[in-house]
Amino acid sequence: MSRFAGALATTLAILAACAATAAAHQGDARYRSVLRGVDPATSGLRVEVLNYDDRFELDNRTGETVTIYGYNREPYARIDADGTVAVNRNSTAYYLNDERYANVPVPAEVRRNPRAEPDWVVRDRTGRFEWHDHRMHWMARGIAPQVRDEAVRTKVFDYAVPIAVGSQPASITGTLWWVGEQDSGSFPVAAIVSLVVLVALLGGAVVVVRRRRGAQPKRAADAEPDAW
């Protein structure tokens, strides 16, 4: 029984983690954040949009340090030439980028002085960095006012995310588009949640059946023989 319960708990934990991860990085399939590129173009620097409008991935092979700037033009992240990736805990973007709609608290000292001396903390050494950036998606759950007809592909806004390659200022540029309801093929979060519930119910049913069987009296054939 304990072995079954342990396996069930492990399965539920894995499925729940998958559902939470998918929901956190779901994006909004009604929109598309379409990159134009890096301006000026830089050899060895690759940027990609992940999951419709959810986040950027930047891969630095330029031989220079690439710095990404936050919403107050403060250094938010840097990807060094040797692949070291670090984020600045004194940047408001460090906190705001944790949630799609920026519904997170920012420490008072960071709010008061967003251009303070950076407090760098190393995150990775792969030369790649993924981050959610509020400048590349619509900051509300509803439909952007630019959309007059939900069936028509509509430009919402252009964006430019400031970066620097070495000492050279640059920008990640793109356009956010409304594309409407489509067969997005997005990650089936609802299906995963339903599966978690189903597995829990089945597991509970198995436990109940086993307990009932264990409580039943032994059959006559299995009972101990009477003493002679």
Secondary structure, DSSP 8 states (H G I E B T S, - for coil): -HHHHHHHHHHHHHHHHHHHHHHHT---TTEEEEEEEEES--TTEEEEEETTTTEEEEEE-SSS-EEEE-TTS-EEEEE-TTS-EEEETTSHHHHHTTSTT--S---HHHHH-TTS---EEEEESSSEEEE--GGGS-SSSS--TT-S-TTS-EEEEEEEEEEEETTEEEEEEEEEEE--S-------HHHHHHHHHHHHHHHHHHHHHHHHHHHS---GGGS-----
